[in-house]
């Protein structure tokens, strides 16, 4: 049954079939979205090229893009979303879901679908690095090593704890590097394990890095993990 006073919308739903919660929730999400009055075109892919291809292919046939997955899946589509100007709805079906957490999107699948169908548009900031847009964070150093060594099997088995488990392994192999940080005409040289530029409040599997950060404050926050020895970080 379609609830009253909900404008009919046609949406393109893109999902990464290997995202942690997609297989168990996709059919249920489709049912909820359709019950809320949305006409859904659903495409499953894990290829960055396919995400952009589908958005371009259907941009004149839909008025909403819905993405089911985690932060990595969302970043596959950000450039095409900027280019087309289509609004984005998020089903937080990944492991960390830091962007969804920052935006206050409900964890409940039903409530997330309700928010997509009945919620209001909200404009957010984006970052850009080397010509590539990002929603939540861009980083170099330790966090990149963690992401590259975080396996699908670990995420399925341990969920968000997989980040901490992988981090504990990678920190022992990490070595500090020197970086020059330039901001507002000033320059600083740091010896660090990681430099990250964040757009939202949450990062790295739910950690709250900047309590006062919001994703629409027209500000990016820079975090540098400056430790002299790796054991200081572990301790």
C-alpha positions as CSV (number, residue, x, y, z in Angstrom):
1,X,0.0,0.0,0.0
2,X,1.4,3.4,-1.0
3,X,1.3,6.0,1.9
4,X,-0.6,9.2,1.2
5,X,1.1,12.5,0.3
6,X,4.2,10.9,-1.0
7,X,5.3,12.2,-4.4
8,X,5.8,9.5,-7.0
9,X,9.5,9.1,-7.8
10,X,11.5,6.9,-10.2
11,X,14.9,5.9,-8.7
12,X,18.0,4.1,-9.9
13,X,19.2,1.7,-7.1
14,X,22.8,0.8,-7.4
15,X,24.2,-1.9,-5.1
16,X,27.6,-3.6,-4.6
17,X,26.6,-7.3,-4.3
18,X,29.7,-7.9,-2.1
19,X,28.9,-5.2,0.4
20,X,28.5,-6.8,3.9
21,X,24.7,-6.6,4.3
22,X,23.4,-6.4,0.7
23,X,22.6,-10.1,0.1
24,X,20.4,-10.4,3.2
25,X,18.6,-7.1,2.7
26,X,18.3,-6.2,-1.0
27,X,14.9,-7.8,-1.6
28,X,13.5,-6.4,1.6
29,X,14.8,-2.9,0.7
30,X,13.1,-3.1,-2.7
31,X,9.9,-4.1,-1.1
32,X,10.1,-1.1,1.4
33,X,11.0,1.4,-1.3
34,X,8.2,0.2,-3.6
35,X,5.7,0.3,-0.7
36,X,6.7,3.9,-0.2
37,X,5.7,4.7,-3.7
38,X,9.1,4.6,-5.5
39,X,9.5,3.0,-8.9
40,X,12.9,1.3,-8.8
41,X,15.4,0.3,-11.5
42,X,17.9,-1.9,-9.7
43,X,21.5,-2.6,-10.9
44,X,24.1,-4.7,-9.1
45,X,27.7,-4.1,-9.8
46,X,31.1,-3.7,-8.0
47,X,32.8,-2.0,-10.9
48,X,33.5,1.8,-10.6
49,X,33.0,2.1,-14.4
50,X,29.6,0.4,-14.2
51,X,28.4,2.8,-11.4
52,X,29.2,5.8,-13.5
53,X,27.9,4.1,-16.7
54,X,24.5,3.4,-15.1
55,X,24.1,6.9,-13.7
56,X,24.9,8.4,-17.1
57,X,22.6,5.9,-18.9
58,X,19.6,6.5,-16.6
59,X,20.1,10.2,-15.7
60,X,17.2,11.4,-17.8
61,X,14.9,8.6,-16.7
62,X,15.1,8.9,-12.9
63,X,15.0,11.8,-10.4
64,X,16.9,10.0,-7.7
65,X,19.9,7.8,-7.2
66,X,19.9,5.3,-4.3
67,X,23.1,3.5,-3.4
68,X,23.1,0.4,-1.2
69,X,26.5,-0.3,0.4
70,X,29.2,1.3,2.5
71,X,31.5,4.2,2.2
72,X,33.7,2.6,-0.6
73,X,30.6,1.9,-2.7
74,X,29.4,5.5,-2.3
75,X,32.6,6.9,-3.5
76,X,32.3,4.9,-6.8
77,X,29.4,7.2,-7.8
78,X,30.4,10.6,-6.4
79,X,31.8,12.1,-9.6
80,X,28.8,11.1,-11.7
81,X,26.4,12.4,-9.0
82,X,28.2,15.8,-9.1
83,X,28.1,15.9,-12.9
84,X,24.4,15.0,-13.2
85,X,23.2,16.9,-10.1
86,X,20.9,14.0,-9.2
87,X,20.1,13.7,-5.4
88,X,21.4,10.7,-3.5
89,X,19.6,8.4,-1.1
90,X,21.7,6.0,1.0
91,X,21.0,2.5,2.3
92,X,23.8,1.9,4.8
93,X,24.5,-1.7,3.9
94,X,28.3,-1.6,4.3
95,X,30.6,-2.3,7.2
96,X,31.6,1.1,8.5
97,X,28.9,3.4,7.0
98,X,30.7,6.5,8.3
99,X,29.0,8.9,5.9
100,X,25.5,7.6,6.8
101,X,26.4,7.9,10.4
102,X,27.5,11.5,9.9
103,X,24.3,12.3,8.1
104,X,22.1,10.7,10.8
105,X,20.7,8.1,8.4
106,X,18.9,5.4,10.4
107,X,20.5,1.9,10.8
108,X,17.1,0.3,10.4
109,X,16.5,-0.6,6.8
110,X,12.9,0.3,7.0
111,X,13.6,3.7,8.5
112,X,16.4,4.3,6.0
113,X,13.9,3.6,3.1
114,X,11.4,5.8,4.8
115,X,13.9,8.7,4.9
116,X,14.7,8.3,1.2
117,X,11.0,8.3,0.3
118,X,9.8,11.1,2.6
119,X,12.8,13.1,3.7
120,X,13.9,16.5,2.5
121,X,16.9,17.3,0.3
122,X,20.0,18.4,2.2
123,X,23.0,20.0,0.5
124,X,26.4,18.8,1.8
125,X,30.0,19.7,1.2
126,X,32.4,17.7,-0.9
127,X,36.2,17.5,-0.9
128,X,38.3,17.1,-4.0
129,X,41.8,15.7,-4.3
130,X,43.7,15.2,-7.6
131,X,40.6,16.0,-9.5
132,X,38.5,13.3,-7.7
133,X,35.6,14.2,-5.4
134,X,35.1,12.5,-2.0
135,X,32.3,12.4,0.5
136,X,33.9,11.7,3.8
137,X,37.7,11.5,3.9
138,X,40.8,11.4,1.8
139,X,44.0,10.2,3.4
140,X,47.6,9.0,2.9
141,X,49.6,6.7,5.2
142,X,48.3,4.1,7.7
143,X,44.6,4.3,6.8
144,X,45.4,3.5,3.2
145,X,47.4,0.5,4.3
146,X,44.5,-0.7,6.5
147,X,42.0,-0.3,3.6
148,X,44.3,-2.2,1.2
149,X,44.7,-5.1,3.6
150,X,41.1,-5.3,4.9
151,X,39.7,-8.4,3.3
152,X,36.1,-9.1,2.4
153,X,36.2,-12.2,4.5
154,X,37.3,-10.2,7.6
155,X,34.5,-7.6,7.1
156,X,31.9,-10.4,6.8
157,X,33.2,-12.2,9.9
158,X,34.0,-9.3,12.2
159,X,32.0,-6.4,10.9
160,X,33.3,-3.0,12.0
161,X,35.8,-4.8,14.4
162,X,37.7,-5.8,11.3
163,X,39.1,-2.3,11.0
164,X,40.6,-2.5,14.5
165,X,42.0,-6.0,13.9
166,X,43.6,-5.0,10.6
167,X,44.9,-1.7,12.2
168,X,46.6,-3.6,15.0
169,X,48.5,-5.6,12.4
170,X,49.4,-2.8,10.1
171,X,50.6,-0.4,12.8
172,X,53.6,-2.7,13.5
173,X,54.6,-2.4,9.8
174,X,54.0,1.3,9.5
175,X,56.9,3.8,9.3
176,X,56.5,7.6,9.8
177,X,57.0,9.8,6.8
178,X,57.5,13.5,6.4
179,X,54.7,15.7,4.9
180,X,54.3,19.4,4.3
181,X,50.9,20.8,5.2
182,X,50.0,24.1,3.7
183,X,46.9,26.1,4.8
184,X,45.9,29.7,4.6
185,X,49.4,30.8,3.5
186,X,51.2,28.9,6.3
187,X,53.3,25.8,5.9
188,X,54.3,23.1,8.4
189,X,56.5,20.0,8.1
190,X,55.3,17.0,10.1
191,X,56.6,13.5,10.8
192,X,53.5,11.4,10.8
193,X,52.0,7.9,10.2
194,X,49.0,9.4,8.5
195,X,47.5,12.5,7.2
196,X,43.7,12.6,6.6
197,X,41.4,15.4,5.4
198,X,37.9,14.8,6.7
199,X,34.6,16.3,5.7
200,X,32.3,14.7,8.3
201,X,32.3,13.7,11.9
202,X,33.0,10.0,11.7
203,X,35.9,8.2,10.1
204,X,37.6,4.8,10.2
205,X,34.7,2.6,11.2
206,X,32.7,4.9,13.4
207,X,35.4,6.8,15.3
208,X,34.4,10.3,16.2
209,X,37.4,12.4,15.1
210,X,36.0,15.9,15.3
211,X,33.0,16.4,17.6
212,X,32.1,19.8,16.2
213,X,32.5,18.8,12.5
214,X,29.4,18.8,10.3
215,X,29.2,17.9,6.7
216,X,27.7,21.2,5.6
217,X,29.9,23.7,7.5
218,X,32.0,24.6,4.4
219,X,35.1,23.4,6.3
220,X,37.4,20.4,6.0
221,X,39.3,19.1,9.1
222,X,42.9,17.8,8.8
223,X,44.1,15.1,11.1
224,X,47.8,14.1,11.4
225,X,48.8,11.1,13.4
226,X,52.2,12.3,14.7
227,X,53.9,9.8,16.9
228,X,57.6,9.2,17.4
229,X,57.3,5.5,17.7
230,X,54.6,3.0,16.7
231,X,54.4,1.5,20.2
232,X,53.2,4.9,21.5
233,X,50.2,4.7,19.2
234,X,49.4,1.1,20.3
235,X,49.7,2.0,24.0
